[in-house]
Amino acid sequence: MEGASNGGMLYHEVQESKLCAVHCVNTVLQGPFFSEFDLAALASDLDTKERQMMLEGTTAAGDFLSEESHNVSLGGDFSIQVLEKALEVWDLQVIPLDCPVAEPAQIDPELENAFICHLHDHWFCIRKVNGEWYNFDSLYAAPQHFSKFYLSAYLDSLKGSGWSIFLVRGNFPKECPISSSEASNRYGQWLSPEDAERITKSCNLTQTQRNDIDQLPPEPVFSLDGTGVQISDIEDEDLKAAIAASLMDSSPATASVEASTSKTENKDSQEKTA
């Protein structure tokens, strides 16, 4: 039986700035093969070729003659053409999933090896590693395991939500050819499937706890009842009873003060009359 690639480890990159295209390419290849500078160089080369083609053409060059790049944004987002060029270095082909040649992948996606997904400037890959499918979205702390059935349902859900999906075919690198001292960057990490599952479960638990907190009833709203005492709107009989008892205890003192005040006022009135 053929041994597991990369010693059975999974390579995952966590989102850094707007470098999801870099993370996507590297997780397709399962190793830190490209940096943002590598992709920027590919983008610059594509821009140069596109401008040259427009200059040689007889039609108006339009925006292609501007200094602005059409393959990388100032924030670091790259075009699909850049991702294609990067993967071509490793003899991998990127094919739109709705293309006729990709029809078998639409029927049996589990027979493929990788998909690239894109929507609103975000890229991520779904990749089969050592016979198991994982979602390597850089917005997640670790790759998420997919069953073969869920893979198909998830891709259908993405398509229904407007995502562009690309099939990646070719001979994927079996091992990361970079030495262990170099096989990392500030956002990449190697994880065992067990570690990835543990991290995912921990994140899911934390998210569930946050959702539970969000669903707690709001703090009780207090209102003044005219006596200067704040009474909760919730039905708390013990609290109301305690407040009522407190008010009753203060009633004699209040009555005494009012009686004393009344006597003083009567006395002053009699003296003025006299």
Secondary structure, DSSP 8 states (H G I E B T S, - for coil): ----GGGG-EEEE---TT-HHHHHHHHHHTS----HHHHHHHHHHHHHHHHHHHHHSSS--GGGGSSS-SSB-TTS-B-HHHHHHHHHTTTEEEEETTSGGGHHHHH-GGGSSEEEEEETTEEEEEEEETTEEEE--TTSSS-EEE-HHHHHHHHHHHHHTT-EEEEEEE---SS--S-TTTS--TTEEEE-HHHHHHHHHHHHHHHHHHHHHHTS-----EEE-SSS-EEESS--HHHHHHHHHHHHHHHHHHHHHHHHHHHHHHHHHHHHH-
